[in-house]
Amino acid sequence: MLPNANCLFVAVLVVAATATRIAVESKLEQSKLEHPQLDLPSSAQVAGRVTTDGLVKWSSTGAVSYKKAKFLYVTAVSDHNIHFQEKPKSGALHRHTTFVGWNNLLTGTVTRYLFVTDYDEEREILSWCKTSTEPRDKGYIDPFVEVEEKFRLESALGPVWSWKLPKKLTSYGTQLLADMYTEVDGKDTINATVVSTRDRRNSTYTAEYSLHAQSALSDHDSLIYKYLDHSCETVSDFRNVPEICVDELLAVEYECGYAELQLQ
């Protein structure tokens, strides 16, 4: 009777393992069709870095913040301090960039602002801002949600899920691909990588997230009203503005090609 009991025990283990595998594969296939994070990303601190052909070009520290306001707007802020290892044309040692998005849920348009200020060791040497109003895909509550859903789930095993953006040819002629690692169900991004290649040049942007918060960051409101104190140049969109490429969601949305779009 013992051999039969052993066989039964092994059979139970095989059935259980098979059921688990099928369940995981089913969840994986379902998630490949639709990113489970159907709401806004969480607010968080973020540290970034760009390397080109193995050399660090710049590093950044900052935060991303999201907020639903008054049932009419969804607002987003991406605020960063950039430190250059290789000086841009302005001669700056560091740069402060603030990207602000006003998503009007009523009109279906998104008005965005990009503020850039360059500094040398002691003083401001250059400052400008640009603005653009673009239509929002009505199938999504926010453009960043649409960007997130471009990623396909690669692995749902363990406490960290991995996602991949399929390789694509950008309008700049670069090959762009991206990876993102999140907590279970895509709730919070842990880190992300955007890689662009062209003519054997390879540039990589990496971002690491920490201190996630479901509520907006404390200075969110003051930053989204920053445009009131500026006269900004109107542009059709930000696809040809390399300074926008300081956040992986913005990088994917605007097809940032780090290999040739160096900060000016």
C-alpha positions as semicolon CSV with decimal commas, in nm:
position;residue;x (nm);y (nm);z (nm)
1;M;0,000;0,000;0,000
2;L;0,289;0,239;0,066
3;P;0,403;0,268;-0,298
4;N;0,046;0,353;-0,397
5;A;0,027;0,615;-0,122
6;N;0,352;0,766;-0,246
7;C;0,218;0,772;-0,599
8;L;-0,097;0,943;-0,478
9;F;0,109;1,203;-0,288
10;V;0,324;1,274;-0,595
11;A;0,013;1,297;-0,812
12;V;-0,138;1,553;-0,576
13;L;0,182;1,759;-0,588
14;V;0,188;1,746;-0,968
15;V;-0,176;1,852;-0,993
16;A;-0,121;2,136;-0,744
17;A;0,192;2,256;-0,924
18;T;0,016;2,238;-1,259
19;A;-0,282;2,432;-1,127
20;T;-0,051;2,699;-0,985
21;R;0,140;2,726;-1,312
22;I;-0,181;2,755;-1,514
23;A;-0,315;3,021;-1,276
24;V;0,006;3,225;-1,302
25;E;0,022;3,186;-1,680
26;S;-0,344;3,285;-1,709
27;K;-0,284;3,595;-1,498
28;L;0,027;3,675;-1,698
29;E;-0,154;3,647;-2,031
30;Q;-0,444;3,857;-1,906
31;S;-0,212;4,126;-1,774
32;K;-0,019;4,135;-2,101
33;L;-0,336;4,266;-2,261
34;E;-0,402;4,533;-2,004
35;H;-0,182;4,694;-1,743
36;P;-0,358;4,644;-1,408
37;Q;-0,270;4,995;-1,287
38;L;-0,581;5,169;-1,422
39;D;-0,551;5,481;-1,209
40;L;-0,283;5,747;-1,176
41;P;0,069;5,643;-1,074
42;S;0,159;5,712;-0,712
43;S;0,356;6,019;-0,609
44;A;0,718;5,943;-0,518
45;Q;1,074;6,061;-0,489
46;V;1,287;5,971;-0,791
47;A;1,659;5,956;-0,874
48;G;1,766;5,938;-1,238
49;R;2,078;5,905;-1,452
50;V;2,168;5,908;-1,821
51;T;2,471;5,727;-1,962
52;T;2,580;5,735;-2,325
53;D;2,822;5,474;-2,454
54;G;2,903;5,389;-2,093
55;L;2,978;5,745;-1,979
56;V;2,753;5,928;-1,730
57;K;2,614;6,246;-1,888
58;W;2,392;6,368;-1,605
59;S;2,219;6,259;-1,287
60;S;1,906;6,395;-1,122
61;T;1,708;6,396;-0,799
62;G;1,349;6,504;-0,766
63;A;0,989;6,394;-0,734
64;V;0,676;6,309;-0,931
65;S;0,334;6,401;-0,797
66;Y;-0,025;6,342;-0,910
67;K;-0,356;6,485;-0,788
68;K;-0,725;6,487;-0,878
69;A;-0,867;6,833;-0,814
70;K;-1,227;6,954;-0,789
71;F;-1,363;6,674;-1,009
72;L;-1,255;6,869;-1,317
73;Y;-0,876;6,844;-1,338
74;V;-0,608;6,584;-1,292
75;T;-0,273;6,754;-1,236
76;A;0,079;6,614;-1,258
77;V;0,420;6,749;-1,161
78;S;0,764;6,614;-1,246
79;D;1,025;6,827;-1,066
80;H;1,400;6,758;-1,089
81;N;1,744;6,898;-1,012
82;I;1,995;6,786;-1,276
83;H;2,371;6,777;-1,227
84;F;2,587;6,758;-1,538
85;Q;2,902;6,552;-1,578
86;E;2,927;6,689;-1,930
87;K;2,825;7,054;-1,962
88;P;2,544;7,145;-2,204
89;K;2,583;7,430;-2,453
90;S;2,462;7,682;-2,195
91;G;2,766;7,603;-1,981
92;A;2,547;7,512;-1,685
93;L;2,670;7,302;-1,398
94;H;2,319;7,214;-1,288
95;R;1,962;7,263;-1,402
96;H;1,618;7,278;-1,242
97;T;1,331;7,145;-1,454
98;T;0,963;7,146;-1,364
99;F;0,705;6,979;-1,585
100;V;0,340;7,054;-1,509
101;G;0,033;6,895;-1,665
102;W;-0,327;7,019;-1,637
103;N;-0,562;6,746;-1,760
104;N;-0,910;6,894;-1,813
105;L;-1,155;6,607;-1,773
106;L;-1,439;6,815;-1,915
107;T;-1,279;6,932;-2,241
108;G;-1,056;6,629;-2,294
109;T;-0,742;6,839;-2,338
110;V;-0,414;6,850;-2,149
111;T;-0,223;7,176;-2,107
112;R;0,140;7,129;-2,018
113;Y;0,424;7,354;-1,912
114;L;0,798;7,294;-1,901
115;F;1,012;7,530;-1,691
116;V;1,391;7,515;-1,727
117;T;1,649;7,717;-1,533
118;D;2,025;7,673;-1,572
119;Y;2,284;7,767;-1,309
120;D;2,660;7,791;-1,289
121;E;2,834;7,768;-0,953
122;E;2,662;8,069;-0,799
123;R;2,398;8,226;-1,023
124;E;2,117;8,172;-1,271
125;I;2,242;8,197;-1,630
126;L;1,938;8,099;-1,836
127;S;1,565;8,051;-1,782
128;W;1,275;7,971;-2,014
129;C;0,942;7,791;-2,034
130;K;0,727;7,636;-2,305
131;T;0,361;7,535;-2,308
132;S;0,146;7,309;-2,520
133;T;-0,220;7,205;-2,524
134;E;-0,284;6,859;-2,665
135;P;-0,594;6,638;-2,698
136;R;-0,624;6,347;-2,455
137;D;-0,723;6,003;-2,575
138;K;-1,076;5,976;-2,439
139;G;-1,026;5,610;-2,356
140;Y;-0,794;5,705;-2,069
141;I;-0,835;5,918;-1,759
142;D;-0,485;6,061;-1,809
143;P;-0,205;6,042;-2,071
144;F;0,029;5,876;-1,821
145;V;-0,219;5,593;-1,774
146;E;-0,209;5,540;-2,151
147;V;0,171;5,533;-2,141
148;E;0,171;5,277;-1,859
149;E;-0,053;5,047;-2,060
150;K;0,200;5,036;-2,344
151;F;0,410;4,814;-2,116
152;R;0,349;4,439;-2,131
153;L;0,389;4,214;-1,830
154;E;0,690;3,983;-1,854
155;S;0,693;3,823;-1,509
156;A;0,440;3,813;-1,226
157;L;0,635;3,586;-0,991
158;G;0,740;3,707;-0,647
159;P;0,698;4,051;-0,489
160;V;0,836;4,235;-0,795
161;W;0,665;4,231;-1,133
162;S;0,858;4,312;-1,451
163;W;0,715;4,492;-1,755
164;K;0,859;4,560;-2,098
165;L;0,785;4,819;-2,364
166;P;0,825;4,652;-2,707
167;K;1,107;4,795;-2,915
168;K;0,990;5,074;-3,143
169;L;1,139;5,303;-3,405
170;T;1,095;5,665;-3,299
171;S;1,036;5,964;-3,524
172;Y;1,402;6,055;-3,453
173;G;1,525;5,734;-3,612
174;T;1,630;5,570;-3,286
175;Q;1,534;5,228;-3,154
176;L;1,358;5,275;-2,821
177;L;1,279;5,012;-2,560
178;A;1,204;5,024;-2,190
179;D;1,175;4,803;-1,882
180;M;0,981;4,875;-1,566
181;Y;0,975;4,692;-1,231
182;T;0,680;4,743;-1,000
183;E;0,524;4,610;-0,685
184;V;0,252;4,344;-0,727
185;D;-0,027;4,447;-0,967
186;G;0,180;4,737;-1,099
187;K;0,078;4,953;-0,806
188;D;0,407;5,135;-0,746
189;T;0,707;5,160;-0,977
190;I;1,034;5,053;-0,815
191;N;1,267;5,134;-1,102
192;A;1,261;5,182;-1,478
193;T;1,506;5,190;-1,768
194;V;1,472;5,352;-2,112
195;V;1,729;5,259;-2,377
196;S;1,775;5,424;-2,716
197;T;2,020;5,323;-2,987
198;R;2,122;5,479;-3,316
199;D;2,425;5,430;-3,538
200;R;2,585;5,207;-3,272
201;R;2,540;5,475;-3,007
202;N;2,365;5,355;-2,695
203;S;2,210;5,577;-2,429
204;T;2,036;5,458;-2,114
205;Y;1,812;5,648;-1,876
206;T;1,747;5,483;-1,539
207;A;1,511;5,596;-1,264
208;E;1,471;5,463;-0,910
209;Y;1,162;5,541;-0,701
210;S;1,124;5,566;-0,325
211;L;0,891;5,706;-0,057
212;H;0,575;5,633;-0,254
213;A;0,266;5,824;-0,142
214;Q;-0,089;5,796;-0,271
215;S;-0,147;6,165;-0,194
216;A;0,020;6,449;-0,381
217;L;0,350;6,586;-0,252
218;S;0,341;6,886;-0,020
219;D;0,453;7,144;-0,280
220;H;0,228;7,011;-0,558
221;D;-0,016;7,303;-0,563
222;S;0,251;7,572;-0,564
223;L;0,423;7,403;-0,858
224;I;0,113;7,359;-1,074
225;Y;0,042;7,732;-1,045
226;K;0,397;7,823;-1,136
227;Y;0,286;7,921;-1,488
228;L;0,104;8,225;-1,346
229;D;0,441;8,394;-1,293
230;H;0,579;8,320;-1,641
231;S;0,522;8,408;-2,004
232;C;0,573;8,079;-2,185
233;E;0,640;8,010;-2,552
234;T;0,362;7,804;-2,713
235;V;0,472;7,491;-2,900
236;S;0,267;7,222;-3,076
237;D;0,403;6,951;-2,844
238;F;0,726;6,854;-2,666
239;R;0,859;6,593;-2,910
240;N;1,151;6,813;-3,015
241;V;1,232;6,946;-2,667
242;P;1,504;6,721;-2,516
243;E;1,472;6,887;-2,174
244;I;1,143;6,700;-2,132
245;C;1,330;6,369;-2,111
246;V;1,376;6,354;-1,732
247;D;1,102;6,101;-1,650
248;E;1,050;5,758;-1,806
249;L;0,677;5,813;-1,866
250;L;0,752;6,140;-2,046
251;A;1,036;5,969;-2,232
252;V;0,805;5,699;-2,367
253;E;0,522;5,941;-2,445
254;Y;0,745;6,180;-2,638
255;E;0,972;5,907;-2,783
256;C;1,285;6,058;-2,631
257;G;1,592;5,938;-2,816
258;Y;1,871;5,988;-2,566
259;A;2,128;5,867;-2,817
260;E;2,098;6,186;-3,022
261;L;1,879;6,421;-2,817
262;Q;2,140;6,548;-2,577
263;L;2,039;6,824;-2,338
264;Q;2,108;7,160;-2,498
